[in-house]
Amino acid sequence: MELDYDPLKRFGRHLAELRRAKGISQERLALESGLARSYLSGIERGVRNLSLMNICILAQTLQLPPARLLEFSADPEPESTAPG
Amino acid sequence: MELDYDPLKRFGRHLAELRRAKGISQERLALESGLARSYLSGIERGVRNLSLMNICILAQTLQLPPARLLEFSADPEPESTAPG
């Protein structure tokens, strides 16, 4: 099974949006969740494949249901439109 | 941050329910998702901490949105009621 979208990128963008909507800095979210700041930064940049456990820890820290963190689009990536 | 519930157990039970509701055997889900049967069995028993990537692969295999797989209760575990 190959995914036709990048779940790490979608999750990372979505998490950053949820965090900002709560008015919480990346540093504070890292501190309160117990995750390293550099690790959280990697998650938000979509380069870290975090575990179910850490998804649920981030959800609890943000006072959101775990499912809320996965409410990103799973639509296929649009074709890239190279210029020229 | 400590969780007051076990997300692995909640996820595993919930995944098994979703799979059965689709009328799909564990063997078939393993085959179609590309995960090892023993690994999937461990996930459903709540002893494996799977990654975001594998959550999304299981969701796509079950033709469900990724968030659906995390729609389990995050309520604290009830106090255990030992008999006698």
Backbone of each chain as nested JSON, in Angstrom:
{
  "chains": [
    {"id": "A", "residues": [
      {"number": 1, "name": "MET", "atoms": {"N": [0.844, -1.213, 0.0], "CA": [0.0, 0.0, 0.0], "C": [0.87, 1.252, 0.0]}},
      {"number": 2, "name": "GLU", "atoms": {"N": [0.767, 2.041, -1.054], "CA": [1.466, 3.326, -1.134], "C": [0.448, 4.433, -0.923]}},
      {"number": 3, "name": "LEU", "atoms": {"N": [0.81, 5.437, -0.162], "CA": [-0.092, 6.569, 0.026], "C": [0.118, 7.566, -1.103]}},
      {"number": 4, "name": "ASP", "atoms": {"N": [-0.99, 8.202, -1.544], "CA": [-0.848, 9.188, -2.613], "C": [-0.824, 10.61, -2.045]}},
      {"number": 5, "name": "TYR", "atoms": {"N": [-0.458, 10.716, -0.773], "CA": [-0.196, 12.007, -0.155], "C": [0.869, 11.765, 0.912]}},
      {"number": 6, "name": "ASP", "atoms": {"N": [1.453, 12.841, 1.413], "CA": [2.498, 12.711, 2.431], "C": [1.885, 13.011, 3.8]}},
      {"number": 7, "name": "PRO", "atoms": {"N": [1.589, 11.969, 4.592], "CA": [0.894, 12.202, 5.86], "C": [1.744, 12.992, 6.856]}},
      {"number": 8, "name": "LEU", "atoms": {"N": [3.067, 12.885, 6.749], "CA": [3.93, 13.616, 7.682], "C": [3.818, 15.12, 7.443]}},
      {"number": 9, "name": "LYS", "atoms": {"N": [3.84, 15.5, 6.164], "CA": [3.702, 16.932, 5.826], "C": [2.313, 17.449, 6.214]}},
      {"number": 10, "name": "ARG", "atoms": {"N": [1.27, 16.668, 5.89], "CA": [-0.092, 17.117, 6.209], "C": [-0.274, 17.266, 7.713]}},
      {"number": 11, "name": "PHE", "atoms": {"N": [0.227, 16.264, 8.458], "CA": [0.104, 16.299, 9.91], "C": [0.857, 17.497, 10.481]}},
      {"number": 12, "name": "GLY", "atoms": {"N": [2.07, 17.702, 10.011], "CA": [2.912, 18.774, 10.545], "C": [2.283, 20.147, 10.362]}},
      {"number": 13, "name": "ARG", "atoms": {"N": [1.784, 20.381, 9.159], "CA": [1.138, 21.671, 8.88], "C": [-0.09, 21.847, 9.768]}},
      {"number": 14, "name": "HIS", "atoms": {"N": [-0.885, 20.775, 9.864], "CA": [-2.133, 20.816, 10.628], "C": [-1.839, 21.045, 12.115]}},
      {"number": 15, "name": "LEU", "atoms": {"N": [-0.848, 20.345, 12.642], "CA": [-0.479, 20.509, 14.056], "C": [-0.058, 21.953, 14.333]}},
      {"number": 16, "name": "ALA", "atoms": {"N": [0.752, 22.524, 13.441], "CA": [1.209, 23.906, 13.638], "C": [0.016, 24.86, 13.644]}},
      {"number": 17, "name": "GLU", "atoms": {"N": [-0.963, 24.586, 12.77], "CA": [-2.17, 25.433, 12.73], "C": [-2.957, 25.326, 14.043]}},
      {"number": 18, "name": "LEU", "atoms": {"N": [-3.137, 24.099, 14.519], "CA": [-3.881, 23.897, 15.771], "C": [-3.158, 24.571, 16.939]}},
      {"number": 19, "name": "ARG", "atoms": {"N": [-1.832, 24.441, 16.955], "CA": [-1.036, 25.039, 18.029], "C": [-1.178, 26.56, 18.011]}},
      {"number": 20, "name": "ARG", "atoms": {"N": [-1.063, 27.156, 16.808], "CA": [-1.161, 28.617, 16.711], "C": [-2.569, 29.092, 17.061]}},
      {"number": 21, "name": "ALA", "atoms": {"N": [-3.578, 28.305, 16.675], "CA": [-4.965, 28.669, 17.001], "C": [-5.18, 28.717, 18.51]}},
      {"number": 22, "name": "LYS", "atoms": {"N": [-4.391, 27.957, 19.247], "CA": [-4.46, 27.967, 20.711], "C": [-3.55, 29.043, 21.309]}},
      {"number": 23, "name": "GLY", "atoms": {"N": [-2.792, 29.725, 20.445], "CA": [-1.89, 30.775, 20.918], "C": [-0.713, 30.239, 21.703]}},
      {"number": 24, "name": "ILE", "atoms": {"N": [-0.266, 29.049, 21.353], "CA": [0.829, 28.405, 22.083], "C": [2.067, 28.376, 21.199]}},
      {"number": 25, "name": "SER", "atoms": {"N": [3.203, 28.746, 21.744], "CA": [4.457, 28.701, 20.988], "C": [4.947, 27.264, 20.88]}},
      {"number": 26, "name": "GLN", "atoms": {"N": [5.809, 27.038, 19.889], "CA": [6.388, 25.706, 19.72], "C": [7.181, 25.33, 20.985]}},
      {"number": 27, "name": "GLU", "atoms": {"N": [7.867, 26.312, 21.527], "CA": [8.67, 26.074, 22.729], "C": [7.787, 25.624, 23.898]}},
      {"number": 28, "name": "ARG", "atoms": {"N": [6.651, 26.299, 24.056], "CA": [5.768, 25.956, 25.188], "C": [5.139, 24.578, 24.986]}},
      {"number": 29, "name": "LEU", "atoms": {"N": [4.735, 24.286, 23.74], "CA": [4.146, 22.969, 23.464], "C": [5.171, 21.866, 23.738]}},
      {"number": 30, "name": "ALA", "atoms": {"N": [6.413, 22.114, 23.352], "CA": [7.475, 21.136, 23.612], "C": [7.635, 20.941, 25.12]}},
      {"number": 31, "name": "LEU", "atoms": {"N": [7.718, 22.033, 25.835], "CA": [7.935, 21.983, 27.289], "C": [6.793, 21.238, 27.979]}},
      {"number": 32, "name": "GLU", "atoms": {"N": [5.557, 21.583, 27.617], "CA": [4.4, 20.999, 28.318], "C": [4.169, 19.544, 27.944]}},
      {"number": 33, "name": "SER", "atoms": {"N": [4.527, 19.182, 26.71], "CA": [4.306, 17.797, 26.284], "C": [5.461, 16.894, 26.701]}},
      {"number": 34, "name": "GLY", "atoms": {"N": [6.618, 17.497, 26.942], "CA": [7.79, 16.708, 27.297], "C": [8.58, 16.244, 26.083]}},
      {"number": 35, "name": "LEU", "atoms": {"N": [8.175, 16.686, 24.883], "CA": [8.943, 16.352, 23.672], "C": [10.056, 17.384, 23.49]}},
      {"number": 36, "name": "ALA", "atoms": {"N": [11.161, 16.948, 22.924], "CA": [12.255, 17.883, 22.651], "C": [11.799, 18.91, 21.613]}},
      {"number": 37, "name": "ARG", "atoms": {"N": [12.236, 20.145, 21.817], "CA": [11.872, 21.216, 20.886], "C": [12.298, 20.881, 19.452]}},
      {"number": 38, "name": "SER", "atoms": {"N": [13.486, 20.32, 19.294], "CA": [13.996, 19.991, 17.955], "C": [13.152, 18.886, 17.306]}},
      {"number": 39, "name": "TYR", "atoms": {"N": [12.669, 17.969, 18.138], "CA": [11.822, 16.879, 17.63], "C": [10.471, 17.447, 17.172]}},
      {"number": 40, "name": "LEU", "atoms": {"N": [9.889, 18.313, 18.012], "CA": [8.607, 18.939, 17.667], "C": [8.743, 19.776, 16.392]}},
      {"number": 41, "name": "SER", "atoms": {"N": [9.857, 20.471, 16.273], "CA": [10.108, 21.259, 15.061], "C": [10.137, 20.344, 13.831]}},
      {"number": 42, "name": "GLY", "atoms": {"N": [10.779, 19.192, 13.951], "CA": [10.829, 18.224, 12.858], "C": [9.453, 17.679, 12.51]}},
      {"number": 43, "name": "ILE", "atoms": {"N": [8.63, 17.46, 13.53], "CA": [7.252, 17.001, 13.294], "C": [6.491, 18.055, 12.49]}},
      {"number": 44, "name": "GLU", "atoms": {"N": [6.59, 19.312, 12.919], "CA": [5.837, 20.377, 12.237], "C": [6.345, 20.62, 10.823]}},
      {"number": 45, "name": "ARG", "atoms": {"N": [7.628, 20.31, 10.588], "CA": [8.165, 20.449, 9.226], "C": [7.879, 19.219, 8.372]}},
      {"number": 46, "name": "GLY", "atoms": {"N": [7.265, 18.204, 8.985], "CA": [6.855, 17.026, 8.215], "C": [7.99, 16.082, 7.895]}},
      {"number": 47, "name": "VAL", "atoms": {"N": [9.041, 16.101, 8.71], "CA": [10.173, 15.208, 8.461], "C": [10.303, 14.132, 9.545]}},
      {"number": 48, "name": "ARG", "atoms": {"N": [9.391, 14.129, 10.524], "CA": [9.439, 13.131, 11.585], "C": [8.159, 12.311, 11.582]}},
      {"number": 49, "name": "ASN", "atoms": {"N": [8.328, 11.005, 11.65], "CA": [7.202, 10.079, 11.651], "C": [6.9, 9.693, 13.096]}},
      {"number": 50, "name": "LEU", "atoms": {"N": [6.096, 10.513, 13.749], "CA": [5.889, 10.293, 15.189], "C": [4.944, 9.122, 15.443]}},
      {"number": 51, "name": "SER", "atoms": {"N": [4.923, 8.682, 16.702], "CA": [4.141, 7.502, 17.072], "C": [2.752, 7.893, 17.568]}},
      {"number": 52, "name": "LEU", "atoms": {"N": [1.88, 6.898, 17.6], "CA": [0.534, 7.058, 18.169], "C": [0.616, 7.657, 19.57]}},
      {"number": 53, "name": "MET", "atoms": {"N": [1.534, 7.14, 20.389], "CA": [1.677, 7.642, 21.754], "C": [1.945, 9.149, 21.762]}},
      {"number": 54, "name": "ASN", "atoms": {"N": [2.867, 9.589, 20.91], "CA": [3.197, 11.018, 20.893], "C": [2.086, 11.866, 20.282]}},
      {"number": 55, "name": "ILE", "atoms": {"N": [1.342, 11.313, 19.331], "CA": [0.173, 12.029, 18.807], "C": [-0.807, 12.29, 19.958]}},
      {"number": 56, "name": "CYS", "atoms": {"N": [-1.031, 11.265, 20.785], "CA": [-2.0, 11.394, 21.877], "C": [-1.494, 12.323, 22.98]}},
      {"number": 57, "name": "ILE", "atoms": {"N": [-0.184, 12.331, 23.2], "CA": [0.403, 13.252, 24.181], "C": [0.249, 14.698, 23.693]}},
      {"number": 58, "name": "LEU", "atoms": {"N": [0.493, 14.933, 22.405], "CA": [0.322, 16.286, 21.857], "C": [-1.148, 16.707, 21.938]}},
      {"number": 59, "name": "ALA", "atoms": {"N": [-2.057, 15.773, 21.646], "CA": [-3.496, 16.086, 21.712], "C": [-3.883, 16.474, 23.137]}},
      {"number": 60, "name": "GLN", "atoms": {"N": [-3.421, 15.692, 24.104], "CA": [-3.779, 15.997, 25.496], "C": [-3.184, 17.338, 25.929]}},
      {"number": 61, "name": "THR", "atoms": {"N": [-1.969, 17.612, 25.485], "CA": [-1.335, 18.9, 25.832], "C": [-2.13, 20.066, 25.241]}},
      {"number": 62, "name": "LEU", "atoms": {"N": [-2.631, 19.881, 24.02], "CA": [-3.416, 20.929, 23.361], "C": [-4.89, 20.9, 23.789]}},
      {"number": 63, "name": "GLN", "atoms": {"N": [-5.224, 19.983, 24.678], "CA": [-6.612, 19.798, 25.148], "C": [-7.58, 19.593, 23.986]}},
      {"number": 64, "name": "LEU", "atoms": {"N": [-7.176, 18.689, 23.094], "CA": [-8.003, 18.33, 21.939], "C": [-8.166, 16.818, 21.912]}},
      {"number": 65, "name": "PRO", "atoms": {"N": [-9.267, 16.323, 21.323], "CA": [-9.382, 14.867, 21.139], "C": [-8.308, 14.395, 20.155]}},
      {"number": 66, "name": "PRO", "atoms": {"N": [-7.743, 13.205, 20.36], "CA": [-6.687, 12.716, 19.466], "C": [-7.081, 12.787, 17.978]}},
      {"number": 67, "name": "ALA", "atoms": {"N": [-8.325, 12.455, 17.663], "CA": [-8.754, 12.427, 16.26], "C": [-8.608, 13.798, 15.598]}},
      {"number": 68, "name": "ARG", "atoms": {"N": [-8.743, 14.873, 16.408], "CA": [-8.659, 16.241, 15.856], "C": [-7.318, 16.466, 15.154]}},
      {"number": 69, "name": "LEU", "atoms": {"N": [-6.281, 15.826, 15.651], "CA": [-4.936, 16.029, 15.091], "C": [-4.774, 15.35, 13.732]}},
      {"number": 70, "name": "LEU", "atoms": {"N": [-5.665, 14.403, 13.432], "CA": [-5.577, 13.72, 12.14], "C": [-6.622, 14.228, 11.142]}},
      {"number": 71, "name": "GLU", "atoms": {"N": [-7.277, 15.34, 11.506], "CA": [-8.291, 15.881, 10.6], "C": [-7.662, 16.775, 9.545]}},
      {"number": 72, "name": "PHE", "atoms": {"N": [-6.73, 16.207, 8.796], "CA": [-6.145, 16.892, 7.654], "C": [-6.659, 16.204, 6.395]}},
      {"number": 73, "name": "SER", "atoms": {"N": [-6.491, 16.854, 5.267], "CA": [-6.952, 16.259, 4.013], "C": [-6.081, 15.068, 3.63]}},
      {"number": 74, "name": "ALA", "atoms": {"N": [-6.731, 13.969, 3.224], "CA": [-6.0, 12.804, 2.714], "C": [-6.198, 12.709, 1.201]}},
      {"number": 75, "name": "ASP", "atoms": {"N": [-6.539, 13.845, 0.576], "CA": [-6.667, 13.865, -0.886], "C": [-5.285, 13.724, -1.517]}},
      {"number": 76, "name": "PRO", "atoms": {"N": [-5.247, 13.167, -2.733], "CA": [-3.952, 13.059, -3.415], "C": [-3.311, 14.422, -3.594]}},
      {"number": 77, "name": "GLU", "atoms": {"N": [-1.987, 14.446, -3.616], "CA": [-1.254, 15.682, -3.906], "C": [-1.636, 16.152, -5.307]}},
      {"number": 78, "name": "PRO", "atoms": {"N": [-1.855, 17.453, -5.499], "CA": [-2.092, 17.936, -6.867], "C": [-0.827, 17.751, -7.697]}},
      {"number": 79, "name": "GLU", "atoms": {"N": [-1.03, 17.591, -9.01], "CA": [0.128, 17.503, -9.903], "C": [0.984, 18.748, -9.716]}},
      {"number": 80, "name": "SER", "atoms": {"N": [2.281, 18.56, -9.64], "CA": [3.14, 19.746, -9.513], "C": [3.171, 20.446, -10.867]}},
      {"number": 81, "name": "THR", "atoms": {"N": [3.089, 21.76, -10.82], "CA": [3.035, 22.536, -12.067], "C": [4.358, 23.272, -12.212]}},
      {"number": 82, "name": "ALA", "atoms": {"N": [5.282, 22.603, -12.865], "CA": [6.585, 23.222, -13.095], "C": [6.422, 24.357, -14.104]}},
      {"number": 83, "name": "PRO", "atoms": {"N": [7.042, 25.5, -13.829], "CA": [6.889, 26.626, -14.77], "C": [7.602, 26.337, -16.089]}},
      {"number": 84, "name": "GLY", "atoms": {"N": [7.1, 26.996, -17.155], "CA": [7.727, 26.909, -18.477], "C": [7.545, 25.558, -19.1]}}
    ]},
    {"id": "B", "residues": [
      {"number": 1, "name": "MET", "atoms": {"N": [4.411, 15.083, 30.349], "CA": [2.966, 14.806, 30.139], "C": [2.719, 13.302, 30.207]}},
      {"number": 2, "name": "GLU", "atoms": {"N": [1.924, 12.885, 31.18], "CA": [1.524, 11.476, 31.301], "C": [0.064, 11.362, 30.84]}},
      {"number": 3, "name": "LEU", "atoms": {"N": [-0.224, 10.336, 30.08], "CA": [-1.613, 10.123, 29.66], "C": [-2.342, 9.337, 30.751]}},
      {"number": 4, "name": "ASP", "atoms": {"N": [-3.628, 9.663, 30.945], "CA": [-4.385, 8.928, 31.954], "C": [-5.253, 7.841, 31.309]}},
      {"number": 5, "name": "TYR", "atoms": {"N": [-4.838, 7.423, 30.11], "CA": [-5.448, 6.26, 29.461], "C": [-4.353, 5.621, 28.61]}},
      {"number": 6, "name": "ASP", "atoms": {"N": [-4.581, 4.422, 28.134], "CA": [-3.584, 3.734, 27.316], "C": [-3.981, 3.837, 25.841]}},
      {"number": 7, "name": "PRO", "atoms": {"N": [-3.352, 4.742, 25.087], "CA": [-3.782, 4.959, 23.701], "C": [-3.558, 3.736, 22.816]}},
      {"number": 8, "name": "LEU", "atoms": {"N": [-2.573, 2.916, 23.15], "CA": [-2.301, 1.733, 22.336], "C": [-3.449, 0.732, 22.455]}},
      {"number": 9, "name": "LYS", "atoms": {"N": [-3.926, 0.524, 23.676], "CA": [-5.056, -0.395, 23.897], "C": [-6.336, 0.162, 23.248]}},
      {"number": 10, "name": "ARG", "atoms": {"N": [-6.581, 1.458, 23.449], "CA": [-7.802, 2.053, 22.867], "C": [-7.766, 1.968, 21.345]}},
      {"number": 11, "name": "PHE", "atoms": {"N": [-6.602, 2.309, 20.762], "CA": [-6.467, 2.264, 19.307], "C": [-6.658, 0.843, 18.802]}},
      {"number": 12, "name": "GLY", "atoms": {"N": [-6.022, -0.11, 19.455], "CA": [-6.075, -1.499, 19.005], "C": [-7.493, -2.051, 18.98]}},
      {"number": 13, "name": "ARG", "atoms": {"N": [-8.205, -1.808, 20.073], "CA": [-9.603, -2.285, 20.149], "C": [-10.453, -1.627, 19.066]}},
      {"number": 14, "name": "HIS", "atoms": {"N": [-10.239, -0.301, 18.9], "CA": [-11.022, 0.469, 17.939], "C": [-10.729, 0.005, 16.505]}},
      {"number": 15, "name": "LEU", "atoms": {"N": [-9.456, -0.213, 16.2], "CA": [-9.074, -0.682, 14.864], "C": [-9.717, -2.039, 14.563]}},
      {"number": 16, "name": "ALA", "atoms": {"N": [-9.681, -2.932, 15.543], "CA": [-10.271, -4.263, 15.335], "C": [-11.771, -4.132, 15.069]}},
      {"number": 17, "name": "GLU", "atoms": {"N": [-12.433, -3.206, 15.77], "CA": [-13.864, -2.989, 15.548], "C": [-14.129, -2.465, 14.135]}},
      {"number": 18, "name": "LEU", "atoms": {"N": [-13.341, -1.491, 13.715], "CA": [-13.516, -0.916, 12.369], "C": [-13.269, -1.984, 11.298]}},
      {"number": 19, "name": "ARG", "atoms": {"N": [-12.243, -2.79, 11.519], "CA": [-11.907, -3.849, 10.562], "C": [-13.05, -4.853, 10.446]}},
      {"number": 20, "name": "ARG", "atoms": {"N": [-13.579, -5.287, 11.613], "CA": [-14.676, -6.268, 11.594], "C": [-15.935, -5.673, 10.971]}},
      {"number": 21, "name": "ALA", "atoms": {"N": [-16.177, -4.386, 11.234], "CA": [-17.352, -3.721, 10.662], "C": [-17.284, -3.715, 9.134]}},
      {"number": 22, "name": "LYS", "atoms": {"N": [-16.062, -3.752, 8.602], "CA": [-15.876, -3.812, 7.146], "C": [-15.87, -5.254, 6.642]}},
      {"number": 23, "name": "GLY", "atoms": {"N": [-15.959, -6.213, 7.578], "CA": [-15.964, -7.623, 7.183], "C": [-14.626, -8.105, 6.647]}},
      {"number": 24, "name": "ILE", "atoms": {"N": [-13.548, -7.514, 7.16], "CA": [-12.203, -7.836, 6.668], "C": [-11.457, -8.611, 7.753]}},
      {"number": 25, "name": "SER", "atoms": {"N": [-10.815, -9.698, 7.364], "CA": [-10.024, -10.475, 8.328], "C": [-8.713, -9.759, 8.613]}},
      {"number": 26, "name": "GLN", "atoms": {"N": [-8.116, -10.119, 9.755], "CA": [-6.819, -9.543, 10.103], "C": [-5.783, -9.89, 9.024]}},
      {"number": 27, "name": "GLU", "atoms": {"N": [-5.882, -11.12, 8.535], "CA": [-4.956, -11.579, 7.508], "C": [-5.072, -10.721, 6.239]}},
      {"number": 28, "name": "ARG", "atoms": {"N": [-6.311, -10.445, 5.84], "CA": [-6.505, -9.665, 4.615], "C": [-6.039, -8.221, 4.807]}},
      {"number": 29, "name": "LEU", "atoms": {"N": [-6.33, -7.647, 5.968], "CA": [-5.89, -6.27, 6.224], "C": [-4.366, -6.196, 6.198]}},
      {"number": 30, "name": "ALA", "atoms": {"N": [-3.725, -7.203, 6.781], "CA": [-2.255, -7.243, 6.767], "C": [-1.75, -7.31, 5.329]}},
      {"number": 31, "name": "LEU", "atoms": {"N": [-2.322, -8.213, 4.563], "CA": [-1.898, -8.417, 3.18], "C": [-2.074, -7.146, 2.353]}},
      {"number": 32, "name": "GLU", "atoms": {"N": [-3.245, -6.522, 2.48], "CA": [-3.548, -5.357, 1.641], "C": [-2.769, -4.11, 2.069]}},
      {"number": 33, "name": "SER", "atoms": {"N": [-2.48, -4.013, 3.357], "CA": [-1.759, -2.83, 3.835], "C": [-0.252, -2.994, 3.673]}},
      {"number": 34, "name": "GLY", "atoms": {"N": [0.186, -4.243, 3.595], "CA": [1.62, -4.486, 3.493], "C": [2.3, -4.623, 4.852]}},
      {"number": 35, "name": "LEU", "atoms": {"N": [1.508, -4.581, 5.941], "CA": [2.075, -4.782, 7.277], "C": [2.127, -6.282, 7.573]}},
      {"number": 36, "name": "ALA", "atoms": {"N": [3.104, -6.696, 8.35], "CA": [3.199, -8.098, 8.74], "C": [2.0, -8.456, 9.619]}},
      {"number": 37, "name": "ARG", "atoms": {"N": [1.478, -9.664, 9.402], "CA": [0.332, -10.125, 10.183], "C": [0.619, -10.071, 11.687]}},
      {"number": 38, "name": "SER", "atoms": {"N": [1.839, -10.473, 12.085], "CA": [2.194, -10.49, 13.511], "C": [2.241, -9.068, 14.081]}},
      {"number": 39, "name": "TYR", "atoms": {"N": [2.675, -8.13, 13.249], "CA": [2.73, -6.722, 13.67], "C": [1.312, -6.18, 13.859]}},
      {"number": 40, "name": "LEU", "atoms": {"N": [0.442, -6.461, 12.872], "CA": [-0.951, -6.014, 12.958], "C": [-1.644, -6.626, 14.173]}},
      {"number": 41, "name": "SER", "atoms": {"N": [-1.354, -7.885, 14.434], "CA": [-1.919, -8.546, 15.611], "C": [-1.479, -7.82, 16.889]}},
      {"number": 42, "name": "GLY", "atoms": {"N": [-0.219, -7.444, 16.945], "CA": [0.298, -6.705, 18.1], "C": [-0.356, -5.338, 18.247]}},
      {"number": 43, "name": "ILE", "atoms": {"N": [-0.62, -4.678, 17.116], "CA": [-1.315, -3.382, 17.15], "C": [-2.711, -3.573, 17.743]}},
      {"number": 44, "name": "GLU", "atoms": {"N": [-3.437, -4.572, 17.254], "CA": [-4.817, -4.774, 17.719], "C": [-4.86, -5.207, 19.188]}},
      {"number": 45, "name": "ARG", "atoms": {"N": [-3.788, -5.869, 19.66], "CA": [-3.73, -6.247, 21.075], "C": [-3.233, -5.091, 21.948]}},
      {"number": 46, "name": "GLY", "atoms": {"N": [-2.871, -3.969, 21.307], "CA": [-2.481, -2.793, 22.078], "C": [-1.082, -2.86, 22.639]}},
      {"number": 47, "name": "VAL", "atoms": {"N": [-0.217, -3.645, 22.009], "CA": [1.155, -3.749, 22.512], "C": [2.172, -3.124, 21.545]}},
      {"number": 48, "name": "ARG", "atoms": {"N": [1.687, -2.573, 20.422], "CA": [2.586, -1.956, 19.458], "C": [2.247, -0.473, 19.31]}},
      {"number": 49, "name": "ASN", "atoms": {"N": [3.267, 0.358, 19.375], "CA": [3.113, 1.802, 19.241], "C": [3.397, 2.186, 17.796]}},
      {"number": 50, "name": "LEU", "atoms": {"N": [2.384, 2.083, 16.962], "CA": [2.626, 2.287, 15.523], "C": [2.815, 3.762, 15.19]}},
      {"number": 51, "name": "SER", "atoms": {"N": [3.318, 4.014, 13.988], "CA": [3.635, 5.385, 13.564], "C": [2.468, 6.012, 12.812]}},
      {"number": 52, "name": "LEU", "atoms": {"N": [2.535, 7.34, 12.716], "CA": [1.574, 8.102, 11.913], "C": [1.457, 7.516, 10.504]}},
      {"number": 53, "name": "MET", "atoms": {"N": [2.598, 7.209, 9.896], "CA": [2.587, 6.652, 8.54], "C": [1.748, 5.373, 8.48]}},
      {"number": 54, "name": "ASN", "atoms": {"N": [1.953, 4.477, 9.424], "CA": [1.208, 3.221, 9.401], "C": [-0.269, 3.409, 9.759]}},
      {"number": 55, "name": "ILE", "atoms": {"N": [-0.578, 4.383, 10.612], "CA": [-1.988, 4.709, 10.881], "C": [-2.666, 5.104, 9.566]}},
      {"number": 56, "name": "CYS", "atoms": {"N": [-1.979, 5.95, 8.78], "CA": [-2.572, 6.444, 7.536], "C": [-2.665, 5.342, 6.478]}},
      {"number": 57, "name": "ILE", "atoms": {"N": [-1.699, 4.43, 6.485], "CA": [-1.754, 3.294, 5.556], "C": [-2.933, 2.383, 5.907]}},
      {"number": 58, "name": "LEU", "atoms": {"N": [-3.141, 2.127, 7.195], "CA": [-4.289, 1.305, 7.611], "C": [-5.601, 2.004, 7.253]}},
      {"number": 59, "name": "ALA", "atoms": {"N": [-5.655, 3.325, 7.456], "CA": [-6.871, 4.078, 7.12], "C": [-7.171, 3.962, 5.627]}},
      {"number": 60, "name": "GLN", "atoms": {"N": [-6.142, 4.152, 4.797], "CA": [-6.365, 4.076, 3.349], "C": [-6.792, 2.665, 2.944]}},
      {"number": 61, "name": "THR", "atoms": {"N": [-6.209, 1.657, 3.557], "CA": [-6.576, 0.269, 3.243], "C": [-8.045, 0.015, 3.611]}},
      {"number": 62, "name": "LEU", "atoms": {"N": [-8.472, 0.574, 4.739], "CA": [-9.868, 0.403, 5.185], "C": [-10.814, 1.404, 4.516]}},
      {"number": 63, "name": "GLN", "atoms": {"N": [-10.264, 2.248, 3.645], "CA": [-11.039, 3.292, 2.963], "C": [-11.783, 4.181, 3.957]}},
      {"number": 64, "name": "LEU", "atoms": {"N": [-11.032, 4.622, 4.959], "CA": [-11.565, 5.526, 5.979], "C": [-10.654, 6.75, 6.081]}},
      {"number": 65, "name": "PRO", "atoms": {"N": [-11.195, 7.897, 6.516], "CA": [-10.309, 9.041, 6.764], "C": [-9.384, 8.712, 7.942]}},
      {"number": 66, "name": "PRO", "atoms": {"N": [-8.134, 9.184, 7.926], "CA": [-7.204, 8.875, 9.013], "C": [-7.784, 9.189, 10.395]}},
      {"number": 67, "name": "ALA", "atoms": {"N": [-8.492, 10.309, 10.527], "CA": [-9.02, 10.709, 11.845], "C": [-9.968, 9.661, 12.422]}},
      {"number": 68, "name": "ARG", "atoms": {"N": [-10.662, 8.933, 11.528], "CA": [-11.633, 7.929, 11.992], "C": [-10.947, 6.889, 12.888]}},
      {"number": 69, "name": "LEU", "atoms": {"N": [-9.709, 6.594, 12.614], "CA": [-8.983, 5.567, 13.387], "C": [-8.628, 6.038, 14.792]}},
      {"number": 70, "name": "LEU", "atoms": {"N": [-8.659, 7.357, 14.995], "CA": [-8.342, 7.881, 16.333], "C": [-9.602, 8.284, 17.097]}},
      {"number": 71, "name": "GLU", "atoms": {"N": [-10.753, 7.914, 16.569], "CA": [-11.999, 8.279, 17.253], "C": [-12.351, 7.271, 18.333]}},
      {"number": 72, "name": "PHE", "atoms": {"N": [-11.42, 7.091, 19.263], "CA": [-11.679, 6.263, 20.439], "C": [-11.786, 7.208, 21.63]}},
      {"number": 73, "name": "SER", "atoms": {"N": [-12.304, 6.704, 22.729], "CA": [-12.43, 7.527, 23.927], "C": [-11.066, 7.823, 24.526]}},
      {"number": 74, "name": "ALA", "atoms": {"N": [-10.843, 9.085, 24.893], "CA": [-9.617, 9.462, 25.595], "C": [-9.945, 9.772, 27.054]}},
      {"number": 75, "name": "ASP", "atoms": {"N": [-11.065, 9.237, 27.532], "CA": [-11.424, 9.413, 28.949], "C": [-10.461, 8.604, 29.813]}},
      {"number": 76, "name": "PRO", "atoms": {"N": [-10.257, 9.064, 31.042], "CA": [-9.39, 8.288, 31.941], "C": [-9.923, 6.874, 32.129]}},
      {"number": 77, "name": "GLU", "atoms": {"N": [-9.012, 5.944, 32.376], "CA": [-9.406, 4.569, 32.689], "C": [-10.262, 4.593, 33.952]}},
      {"number": 78, "name": "PRO", "atoms": {"N": [-11.355, 3.829, 33.979], "CA": [-12.13, 3.751, 35.226], "C": [-11.3, 3.036, 36.288]}},
      {"number": 79, "name": "GLU", "atoms": {"N": [-11.579, 3.359, 37.552], "CA": [-10.899, 2.665, 38.653], "C": [-11.166, 1.173, 38.499]}},
      {"number": 80, "name": "SER", "atoms": {"N": [-10.151, 0.372, 38.69], "CA": [-10.38, -1.072, 38.618], "C": [-11.151, -1.483, 39.864]}},
      {"number": 81, "name": "THR", "atoms": {"N": [-12.137, -2.34, 39.655], "CA": [-12.996, -2.753, 40.771], "C": [-12.679, -4.201, 41.092]}},
      {"number": 82, "name": "ALA", "atoms": {"N": [-11.745, -4.369, 41.987], "CA": [-11.36, -5.719, 42.395], "C": [-12.499, -6.329, 43.205]}},
      {"number": 83, "name": "PRO", "atoms": {"N": [-12.831, -7.581, 42.924], "CA": [-13.943, -8.192, 43.657], "C": [-13.567, -8.426, 45.124]}},
      {"number": 84, "name": "GLY", "atoms": {"N": [-14.591, -8.476, 45.978], "CA": [-14.403, -8.774, 47.393], "C": [-13.728, -7.634, 48.113]}}
    ]}
  ]
}
